[in-house]
Amino acid sequence: MHELSVVRALLTRLKPYQHREIRRITVEVGTMSCVDGERLQFCFDMVKEEAGLSGAELVIQVVPARAECRHCGRHFTPDKAGDACPCSSHDYTLTSGRQLLLTEIGFG
């Protein structure tokens, strides 16, 4: 479960703000990022008290994958890695959906 490592990295990013009361942490998780949102939430809930964030909530915004086909130029939404473009080409670039970003810290 690498989501625990992701949460620990997130907590490291929050250390400069721990002198303030953190109420909300918002992250973007792409559907092709290989991070499971439910597991990420579970791991955050498991360690938030020991990190001094017992009153904080983790808000996960799921970002769907988007791709641009190099063959036909079409923009499409692949359901999973390796999906073909509707034109049947596998030659495309993912333009979104791989991100894992800390986008907002809400303070109380």
N, CA, C and O atoms as CSV, one atom per row, in Angstrom:
chain,resi,resn,atom,element,x,y,z
A,1,MET,N,N,0.857,-1.171,0.000
A,1,MET,CA,C,0.000,0.000,0.000
A,1,MET,C,C,0.905,1.237,0.000
A,1,MET,O,O,1.329,1.706,1.057
A,2,HIS,N,N,1.196,1.758,-1.194
A,2,HIS,CA,C,2.070,2.927,-1.276
A,2,HIS,C,C,1.349,4.218,-0.916
A,2,HIS,O,O,1.983,5.268,-0.809
A,3,GLU,N,N,0.041,4.159,-0.727
A,3,GLU,CA,C,-0.700,5.357,-0.325
A,3,GLU,C,C,-0.217,5.889,1.025
A,3,GLU,O,O,-0.259,7.096,1.263
A,4,LEU,N,N,0.240,5.002,1.905
A,4,LEU,CA,C,0.781,5.453,3.191
A,4,LEU,C,C,2.037,6.297,2.970
A,4,LEU,O,O,2.233,7.305,3.650
A,5,SER,N,N,2.879,5.897,2.035
A,5,SER,CA,C,4.065,6.698,1.703
A,5,SER,C,C,3.664,8.045,1.122
A,5,SER,O,O,4.311,9.059,1.387
A,6,VAL,N,N,2.600,8.057,0.332
A,6,VAL,CA,C,2.103,9.315,-0.236
A,6,VAL,C,C,1.625,10.234,0.885
A,6,VAL,O,O,1.916,11.430,0.874
A,7,VAL,N,N,0.896,9.682,1.849
A,7,VAL,CA,C,0.414,10.485,2.980
A,7,VAL,C,C,1.590,11.018,3.788
A,7,VAL,O,O,1.585,12.180,4.195
A,8,ARG,N,N,2.581,10.195,4.020
A,8,ARG,CA,C,3.748,10.659,4.786
A,8,ARG,C,C,4.477,11.787,4.044
A,8,ARG,O,O,4.954,12.733,4.672
A,9,ALA,N,N,4.564,11.690,2.725
A,9,ALA,CA,C,5.169,12.772,1.938
A,9,ALA,C,C,4.316,14.038,2.027
A,9,ALA,O,O,4.847,15.146,2.104
A,10,LEU,N,N,3.014,13.870,2.018
A,10,LEU,CA,C,2.102,15.009,2.162
A,10,LEU,C,C,2.299,15.683,3.520
A,10,LEU,O,O,2.336,16.910,3.609
A,11,LEU,N,N,2.423,14.885,4.564
A,11,LEU,CA,C,2.642,15.435,5.906
A,11,LEU,C,C,3.958,16.213,5.977
A,11,LEU,O,O,4.046,17.226,6.671
A,12,THR,N,N,4.962,15.748,5.272
A,12,THR,CA,C,6.237,16.465,5.217
A,12,THR,C,C,6.050,17.838,4.579
A,12,THR,O,O,6.632,18.826,5.027
A,13,ARG,N,N,5.228,17.890,3.521
A,13,ARG,CA,C,4.951,19.176,2.855
A,13,ARG,C,C,4.189,20.131,3.768
A,13,ARG,O,O,4.276,21.347,3.600
A,14,LEU,N,N,3.444,19.594,4.731
A,14,LEU,CA,C,2.638,20.426,5.626
A,14,LEU,C,C,3.411,20.933,6.841
A,14,LEU,O,O,2.935,21.827,7.541
A,15,LYS,N,N,4.582,20.385,7.099
A,15,LYS,CA,C,5.341,20.762,8.305
A,15,LYS,C,C,5.552,22.266,8.460
A,15,LYS,O,O,5.439,22.761,9.582
A,16,PRO,N,N,5.852,23.022,7.404
A,16,PRO,CA,C,6.041,24.469,7.599
A,16,PRO,C,C,4.789,25.198,8.104
A,16,PRO,O,O,4.879,26.335,8.566
A,17,TYR,N,N,3.635,24.553,8.018
A,17,TYR,CA,C,2.374,25.191,8.410
A,17,TYR,C,C,1.804,24.643,9.713
A,17,TYR,O,O,0.703,25.027,10.107
A,18,GLN,N,N,2.528,23.755,10.391
A,18,GLN,CA,C,1.971,23.098,11.569
A,18,GLN,C,C,1.806,24.023,12.768
A,18,GLN,O,O,1.159,23.643,13.744
A,19,HIS,N,N,2.368,25.215,12.724
A,19,HIS,CA,C,2.143,26.173,13.811
A,19,HIS,C,C,0.745,26.782,13.705
A,19,HIS,O,O,0.287,27.457,14.627
A,20,ARG,N,N,0.075,26.543,12.587
A,20,ARG,CA,C,-1.294,27.032,12.383
A,20,ARG,C,C,-2.246,25.844,12.429
A,20,ARG,O,O,-1.832,24.698,12.252
A,21,GLU,N,N,-3.508,26.121,12.665
A,21,GLU,CA,C,-4.502,25.052,12.716
A,21,GLU,C,C,-4.953,24.717,11.293
A,21,GLU,O,O,-5.650,25.501,10.648
A,22,ILE,N,N,-4.547,23.550,10.823
A,22,ILE,CA,C,-4.929,23.095,9.483
A,22,ILE,C,C,-6.269,22.383,9.590
A,22,ILE,O,O,-6.405,21.419,10.344
A,23,ARG,N,N,-7.248,22.850,8.845
A,23,ARG,CA,C,-8.601,22.276,8.882
A,23,ARG,C,C,-8.908,21.433,7.644
A,23,ARG,O,O,-9.683,20.479,7.711
A,24,ARG,N,N,-8.292,21.797,6.509
A,24,ARG,CA,C,-8.624,21.105,5.266
A,24,ARG,C,C,-7.373,21.016,4.387
A,24,ARG,O,O,-6.611,21.974,4.253
A,25,ILE,N,N,-7.193,19.852,3.803
A,25,ILE,CA,C,-6.094,19.622,2.874
A,25,ILE,C,C,-6.730,19.090,1.596
A,25,ILE,O,O,-7.397,18.055,1.608
A,26,THR,N,N,-6.521,19.803,0.500
A,26,THR,CA,C,-7.122,19.398,-0.769
A,26,THR,C,C,-6.028,18.904,-1.704
A,26,THR,O,O,-5.004,19.562,-1.892
A,27,VAL,N,N,-6.265,17.734,-2.284
A,27,VAL,CA,C,-5.323,17.161,-3.242
A,27,VAL,C,C,-6.069,16.773,-4.512
A,27,VAL,O,O,-7.242,16.402,-4.475
A,28,GLU,N,N,-5.364,16.865,-5.630
A,28,GLU,CA,C,-5.867,16.357,-6.901
A,28,GLU,C,C,-5.195,15.019,-7.146
A,28,GLU,O,O,-3.973,14.898,-7.060
A,29,VAL,N,N,-6.011,14.012,-7.454
A,29,VAL,CA,C,-5.500,12.679,-7.735
A,29,VAL,C,C,-6.008,12.265,-9.109
A,29,VAL,O,O,-7.212,12.109,-9.312
A,30,GLY,N,N,-5.097,12.090,-10.039
A,30,GLY,CA,C,-5.472,11.662,-11.383
A,30,GLY,C,C,-5.842,10.192,-11.415
A,30,GLY,O,O,-5.297,9.383,-10.665
A,31,THR,N,N,-6.773,9.859,-12.291
A,31,THR,CA,C,-7.218,8.466,-12.388
A,31,THR,C,C,-6.121,7.544,-12.915
A,31,THR,O,O,-6.223,6.326,-12.771
A,32,MET,N,N,-5.082,8.098,-13.519
A,32,MET,CA,C,-3.955,7.297,-14.003
A,32,MET,C,C,-2.716,7.469,-13.120
A,32,MET,O,O,-1.609,7.126,-13.536
A,33,SER,N,N,-2.892,7.991,-11.917
A,33,SER,CA,C,-1.753,8.252,-11.029
A,33,SER,C,C,-1.323,7.019,-10.237
A,33,SER,O,O,-0.297,7.049,-9.558
A,34,CYS,N,N,-2.081,5.957,-10.318
A,34,CYS,CA,C,-1.810,4.731,-9.551
A,34,CYS,C,C,-1.984,4.947,-8.051
A,34,CYS,O,O,-1.417,4.207,-7.247
A,35,VAL,N,N,-2.761,5.953,-7.672
A,35,VAL,CA,C,-3.084,6.197,-6.267
A,35,VAL,C,C,-4.574,5.979,-6.101
A,35,VAL,O,O,-5.383,6.581,-6.808
A,36,ASP,N,N,-4.933,5.117,-5.167
A,36,ASP,CA,C,-6.336,4.821,-4.889
A,36,ASP,C,C,-6.855,5.821,-3.854
A,36,ASP,O,O,-6.332,5.903,-2.743
A,37,GLY,N,N,-7.875,6.571,-4.225
A,37,GLY,CA,C,-8.412,7.611,-3.349
A,37,GLY,C,C,-8.923,7.093,-2.019
A,37,GLY,O,O,-8.704,7.724,-0.985
A,38,GLU,N,N,-9.604,5.946,-2.030
A,38,GLU,CA,C,-10.128,5.383,-0.780
A,38,GLU,C,C,-8.995,4.967,0.148
A,38,GLU,O,O,-9.060,5.194,1.356
A,39,ARG,N,N,-7.969,4.364,-0.411
A,39,ARG,CA,C,-6.817,3.968,0.412
A,39,ARG,C,C,-6.065,5.188,0.928
A,39,ARG,O,O,-5.574,5.197,2.057
A,40,LEU,N,N,-5.982,6.212,0.091
A,40,LEU,CA,C,-5.331,7.448,0.519
A,40,LEU,C,C,-6.071,8.050,1.705
A,40,LEU,O,O,-5.451,8.480,2.678
A,41,GLN,N,N,-7.397,8.081,1.623
A,41,GLN,CA,C,-8.215,8.609,2.721
A,41,GLN,C,C,-8.027,7.767,3.977
A,41,GLN,O,O,-7.876,8.307,5.073
A,42,PHE,N,N,-8.037,6.446,3.821
A,42,PHE,CA,C,-7.854,5.537,4.955
A,42,PHE,C,C,-6.511,5.794,5.640
A,42,PHE,O,O,-6.443,5.890,6.865
A,43,CYS,N,N,-5.452,5.903,4.850
A,43,CYS,CA,C,-4.117,6.125,5.414
A,43,CYS,C,C,-4.024,7.478,6.103
A,43,CYS,O,O,-3.404,7.595,7.160
A,44,PHE,N,N,-4.636,8.505,5.509
A,44,PHE,CA,C,-4.637,9.823,6.140
A,44,PHE,C,C,-5.352,9.760,7.481
A,44,PHE,O,O,-4.848,10.269,8.482
A,45,ASP,N,N,-6.524,9.137,7.504
A,45,ASP,CA,C,-7.285,9.029,8.749
A,45,ASP,C,C,-6.512,8.250,9.810
A,45,ASP,O,O,-6.644,8.516,11.004
A,46,MET,N,N,-5.709,7.289,9.366
A,46,MET,CA,C,-4.952,6.445,10.275
A,46,MET,C,C,-3.826,7.222,10.977
A,46,MET,O,O,-3.511,6.937,12.132
A,47,VAL,N,N,-3.222,8.199,10.292
A,47,VAL,CA,C,-2.052,8.880,10.857
A,47,VAL,C,C,-2.287,10.344,11.230
A,47,VAL,O,O,-1.390,10.983,11.781
A,48,LYS,N,N,-3.458,10.883,10.946
A,48,LYS,CA,C,-3.635,12.329,11.141
A,48,LYS,C,C,-3.529,12.758,12.604
A,48,LYS,O,O,-3.048,13.857,12.881
A,49,GLU,N,N,-3.965,11.920,13.543
A,49,GLU,CA,C,-3.863,12.310,14.956
A,49,GLU,C,C,-2.420,12.378,15.413
A,49,GLU,O,O,-2.025,13.332,16.083
A,50,GLU,N,N,-1.624,11.368,15.055
A,50,GLU,CA,C,-0.216,11.377,15.468
A,50,GLU,C,C,0.551,12.518,14.807
A,50,GLU,O,O,1.609,12.918,15.294
A,51,ALA,N,N,0.023,13.044,13.695
A,51,ALA,CA,C,0.665,14.168,13.003
A,51,ALA,C,C,0.152,15.518,13.493
A,51,ALA,O,O,0.555,16.560,12.976
A,52,GLY,N,N,-0.741,15.506,14.493
A,52,GLY,CA,C,-1.286,16.750,15.011
A,52,GLY,C,C,-2.349,17.373,14.127
A,52,GLY,O,O,-2.578,18.582,14.173
A,53,LEU,N,N,-2.999,16.541,13.320
A,53,LEU,CA,C,-4.011,17.030,12.381
A,53,LEU,C,C,-5.372,16.403,12.648
A,53,LEU,O,O,-6.136,16.153,11.716
A,54,SER,N,N,-5.676,16.150,13.916
A,54,SER,CA,C,-6.914,15.431,14.239
A,54,SER,C,C,-8.164,16.141,13.748
A,54,SER,O,O,-9.165,15.483,13.464
A,55,GLY,N,N,-8.138,17.469,13.640
A,55,GLY,CA,C,-9.311,18.204,13.175
A,55,GLY,C,C,-9.326,18.467,11.684
A,55,GLY,O,O,-10.221,19.151,11.186
A,56,ALA,N,N,-8.356,17.941,10.966
A,56,ALA,CA,C,-8.253,18.219,9.530
A,56,ALA,C,C,-8.991,17.174,8.707
A,56,ALA,O,O,-9.073,16.004,9.082
A,57,GLU,N,N,-9.519,17.621,7.586
A,57,GLU,CA,C,-10.129,16.696,6.637
A,57,GLU,C,C,-9.307,16.707,5.359
A,57,GLU,O,O,-8.740,17.728,4.972
A,58,LEU,N,N,-9.254,15.558,4.719
A,58,LEU,CA,C,-8.582,15.421,3.434
A,58,LEU,C,C,-9.652,15.435,2.355
A,58,LEU,O,O,-10.558,14.601,2.358
A,59,VAL,N,N,-9.547,16.378,1.439
A,59,VAL,CA,C,-10.479,16.475,0.318
A,59,VAL,C,C,-9.740,15.988,-0.920
A,59,VAL,O,O,-8.706,16.536,-1.301
A,60,ILE,N,N,-10.290,14.944,-1.541
A,60,ILE,CA,C,-9.658,14.356,-2.717
A,60,ILE,C,C,-10.485,14.711,-3.943
A,60,ILE,O,O,-11.650,14.329,-4.052
A,61,GLN,N,N,-9.876,15.441,-4.855
A,61,GLN,CA,C,-10.524,15.776,-6.118
A,61,GLN,C,C,-9.952,14.854,-7.187
A,61,GLN,O,O,-8.760,14.903,-7.493
A,62,VAL,N,N,-10.810,14.020,-7.746
A,62,VAL,CA,C,-10.380,13.063,-8.761
A,62,VAL,C,C,-10.352,13.762,-10.119
A,62,VAL,O,O,-11.328,14.386,-10.534
A,63,VAL,N,N,-9.217,13.644,-10.797
A,63,VAL,CA,C,-9.044,14.259,-12.114
A,63,VAL,C,C,-9.051,13.147,-13.159
A,63,VAL,O,O,-8.177,12.280,-13.148
A,64,PRO,N,N,-10.029,13.166,-14.058
A,64,PRO,CA,C,-10.092,12.108,-15.066
A,64,PRO,C,C,-8.934,12.200,-16.058
A,64,PRO,O,O,-8.388,13.273,-16.313
A,65,ALA,N,N,-8.587,11.067,-16.593
A,65,ALA,CA,C,-7.546,11.028,-17.616
A,65,ALA,C,C,-8.080,11.644,-18.905
A,65,ALA,O,O,-9.236,11.444,-19.278
A,66,ARG,N,N,-7.217,12.393,-19.569
A,66,ARG,CA,C,-7.519,12.944,-20.893
A,66,ARG,C,C,-6.291,12.666,-21.751
A,66,ARG,O,O,-5.156,12.710,-21.278
A,67,ALA,N,N,-6.545,12.384,-23.002
A,67,ALA,CA,C,-5.448,12.060,-23.910
A,67,ALA,C,C,-5.667,12.734,-25.256
A,67,ALA,O,O,-6.791,13.059,-25.638
A,68,GLU,N,N,-4.557,12.935,-25.962
A,68,GLU,CA,C,-4.607,13.466,-27.323
A,68,GLU,C,C,-3.910,12.465,-28.237
A,68,GLU,O,O,-2.746,12.120,-28.033
A,69,CYS,N,N,-4.637,12.008,-29.239
A,69,CYS,CA,C,-4.115,11.013,-30.172
A,69,CYS,C,C,-3.140,11.673,-31.147
A,69,CYS,O,O,-3.440,12.712,-31.735
A,70,ARG,N,N,-1.985,11.064,-31.306
A,70,ARG,CA,C,-0.997,11.583,-32.258
A,70,ARG,C,C,-1.346,11.192,-33.687
A,70,ARG,O,O,-0.843,11.788,-34.640
A,71,HIS,N,N,-2.196,10.204,-33.832
A,71,HIS,CA,C,-2.568,9.727,-35.170
A,71,HIS,C,C,-3.676,10.577,-35.787
A,71,HIS,O,O,-3.551,11.040,-36.921
A,72,CYS,N,N,-4.768,10.781,-35.035
A,72,CYS,CA,C,-5.923,11.498,-35.597
A,72,CYS,C,C,-6.158,12.869,-34.962
A,72,CYS,O,O,-6.962,13.651,-35.469
A,73,GLY,N,N,-5.458,13.174,-33.847
A,73,GLY,CA,C,-5.615,14.470,-33.196
A,73,GLY,C,C,-6.786,14.568,-32.236
A,73,GLY,O,O,-6.999,15.614,-31.623
A,74,ARG,N,N,-7.540,13.501,-32.101
A,74,ARG,CA,C,-8.725,13.508,-31.236
A,74,ARG,C,C,-8.321,13.576,-29.770
A,74,ARG,O,O,-7.308,13.008,-29.364
A,75,HIS,N,N,-9.128,14.279,-28.982
A,75,HIS,CA,C,-9.007,14.284,-27.524
A,75,HIS,C,C,-10.040,13.300,-26.995
A,75,HIS,O,O,-11.202,13.330,-27.402
A,76,PHE,N,N,-9.613,12.426,-26.082
A,76,PHE,CA,C,-10.530,11.416,-25.562
A,76,PHE,C,C,-10.176,11.079,-24.121
A,76,PHE,O,O,-9.133,11.482,-23.608
A,77,THR,N,N,-11.065,10.334,-23.485
A,77,THR,CA,C,-10.895,9.932,-22.090
A,77,THR,C,C,-10.667,8.424,-22.022
A,77,THR,O,O,-11.619,7.653,-22.138
A,78,PRO,N,N,-9.421,7.995,-21.835
A,78,PRO,CA,C,-9.184,6.557,-21.668
A,78,PRO,C,C,-9.670,6.094,-20.294
A,78,PRO,O,O,-9.500,6.797,-19.298
A,79,ASP,N,N,-10.271,4.917,-20.252
A,79,ASP,CA,C,-10.758,4.371,-18.983
A,79,ASP,C,C,-9.637,3.775,-18.146
A,79,ASP,O,O,-9.680,3.809,-16.916
A,80,LYS,N,N,-8.636,3.232,-18.822
A,80,LYS,CA,C,-7.517,2.612,-18.109
A,80,LYS,C,C,-6.273,2.696,-18.988
A,80,LYS,O,O,-6.361,2.944,-20.190
A,81,ALA,N,N,-5.127,2.488,-18.373
A,81,ALA,CA,C,-3.872,2.528,-19.118
A,81,ALA,C,C,-3.907,1.498,-20.238
A,81,ALA,O,O,-4.349,0.366,-20.043
A,82,GLY,N,N,-3.443,1.896,-21.393
A,82,GLY,CA,C,-3.402,0.992,-22.532
A,82,GLY,C,C,-4.626,1.041,-23.419
A,82,GLY,O,O,-4.640,0.417,-24.481
A,83,ASP,N,N,-5.664,1.774,-23.008
A,83,ASP,CA,C,-6.842,1.913,-23.870
A,83,ASP,C,C,-6.440,2.599,-25.168
A,83,ASP,O,O,-5.568,3.468,-25.183
A,84,ALA,N,N,-7.084,2.198,-26.249
A,84,ALA,CA,C,-6.826,2.807,-27.550
A,84,ALA,C,C,-7.724,4.019,-27.754
A,84,ALA,O,O,-8.779,4.143,-27.132
A,85,CYS,N,N,-7.290,4.893,-28.623
A,85,CYS,CA,C,-8.118,6.005,-29.091
A,85,CYS,C,C,-9.309,5.403,-29.848
A,85,CYS,O,O,-9.206,4.280,-30.341
A,86,PRO,N,N,-10.417,6.107,-29.950
A,86,PRO,CA,C,-11.528,5.596,-30.757
A,86,PRO,C,C,-11.131,5.262,-32.199
A,86,PRO,O,O,-11.816,4.479,-32.858
A,87,CYS,N,N,-10.029,5.848,-32.701
A,87,CYS,CA,C,-9.558,5.507,-34.054
A,87,CYS,C,C,-8.722,4.224,-34.041
A,87,CYS,O,O,-8.205,3.814,-35.081
A,88,SER,N,N,-8.587,3.590,-32.876
A,88,SER,CA,C,-7.849,2.333,-32.652
A,88,SER,C,C,-6.344,2.510,-32.481
A,88,SER,O,O,-5.629,1.519,-32.328
A,89,SER,N,N,-5.852,3.729,-32.503
A,89,SER,CA,C,-4.424,3.968,-32.314
A,89,SER,C,C,-4.078,3.954,-30.822
A,89,SER,O,O,-4.853,4.398,-29.975
A,90,HIS,N,N,-2.892,3.432,-30.537
A,90,HIS,CA,C,-2.359,3.480,-29.176
A,90,HIS,C,C,-1.276,4.558,-29.051
A,90,HIS,O,O,-0.600,4.649,-28.026
A,91,ASP,N,N,-1.121,5.357,-30.081
A,91,ASP,CA,C,-0.103,6.402,-30.109
A,91,ASP,C,C,-0.730,7.719,-29.663
A,91,ASP,O,O,-1.213,8.505,-30.478
A,92,TYR,N,N,-0.711,7.940,-28.353
A,92,TYR,CA,C,-1.306,9.159,-27.806
A,92,TYR,C,C,-0.513,9.637,-26.599
A,92,TYR,O,O,0.317,8.915,-26.047
A,93,THR,N,N,-0.791,10.867,-26.211
A,93,THR,CA,C,-0.163,11.485,-25.050
A,93,THR,C,C,-1.226,11.759,-24.001
A,93,THR,O,O,-2.265,12.345,-24.305
A,94,LEU,N,N,-0.975,11.341,-22.772
A,94,LEU,CA,C,-1.877,11.711,-21.680
A,94,LEU,C,C,-1.657,13.185,-21.366
A,94,LEU,O,O,-0.534,13.608,-21.093
A,95,THR,N,N,-2.727,13.960,-21.407
A,95,THR,CA,C,-2.624,15.388,-21.117
A,95,THR,C,C,-3.056,15.710,-19.690
A,95,THR,O,O,-2.735,16.780,-19.174
A,96,SER,N,N,-3.772,14.806,-19.055
A,96,SER,CA,C,-4.114,14.947,-17.633
A,96,SER,C,C,-4.477,13.577,-17.088
A,96,SER,O,O,-4.714,12.627,-17.834
A,97,GLY,N,N,-4.511,13.505,-15.770
A,97,GLY,CA,C,-4.889,12.252,-15.124
A,97,GLY,C,C,-3.761,11.537,-14.417
A,97,GLY,O,O,-3.991,10.536,-13.738
A,98,ARG,N,N,-2.535,12.036,-14.567
A,98,ARG,CA,C,-1.406,11.411,-13.871
A,98,ARG,C,C,-0.998,12.182,-12.624
A,98,ARG,O,O,-0.116,11.742,-11.886
A,99,GLN,N,N,-1.623,13.316,-12.384
A,99,GLN,CA,C,-1.174,14.190,-11.309
A,99,GLN,C,C,-1.541,13.690,-9.917
A,99,GLN,O,O,-2.518,12.972,-9.709
A,100,LEU,N,N,-0.717,14.104,-8.998
A,100,LEU,CA,C,-0.961,13.945,-7.567
A,100,LEU,C,C,-0.434,15.235,-6.948
A,100,LEU,O,O,0.763,15.374,-6.694
A,101,LEU,N,N,-1.352,16.181,-6.708
A,101,LEU,CA,C,-0.961,17.532,-6.321
A,101,LEU,C,C,-1.635,17.984,-5.037
A,101,LEU,O,O,-2.827,17.755,-4.833
A,102,LEU,N,N,-0.872,18.618,-4.186
A,102,LEU,CA,C,-1.432,19.345,-3.050
A,102,LEU,C,C,-1.868,20.692,-3.602
A,102,LEU,O,O,-1.030,21.489,-4.024
A,103,THR,N,N,-3.178,20.957,-3.603
A,103,THR,CA,C,-3.674,22.176,-4.248
A,103,THR,C,C,-4.126,23.248,-3.268
A,103,THR,O,O,-4.167,24.427,-3.619
A,104,GLU,N,N,-4.467,22.853,-2.037
A,104,GLU,CA,C,-4.964,23.857,-1.095
A,104,GLU,C,C,-4.791,23.381,0.342
A,104,GLU,O,O,-4.953,22.200,0.648
A,105,ILE,N,N,-4.462,24.316,1.203
A,105,ILE,CA,C,-4.431,24.073,2.645
A,105,ILE,C,C,-5.387,25.081,3.266
A,105,ILE,O,O,-5.203,26.289,3.122
A,106,GLY,N,N,-6.403,24.584,3.953
A,106,GLY,CA,C,-7.368,25.462,4.616
A,106,GLY,C,C,-7.057,25.565,6.098
A,106,GLY,O,O,-6.855,24.554,6.771
A,107,PHE,N,N,-7.021,26.781,6.600
A,107,PHE,CA,C,-6.685,27.019,7.998
A,107,PHE,C,C,-7.921,27.416,8.787
A,107,PHE,O,O,-8.840,28.038,8.255
A,108,GLY,N,N,-7.933,27.041,10.087
A,108,GLY,CA,C,-9.060,27.348,10.961
A,108,GLY,C,C,-8.944,28.685,11.624
A,108,GLY,O,O,-9.826,29.073,12.389
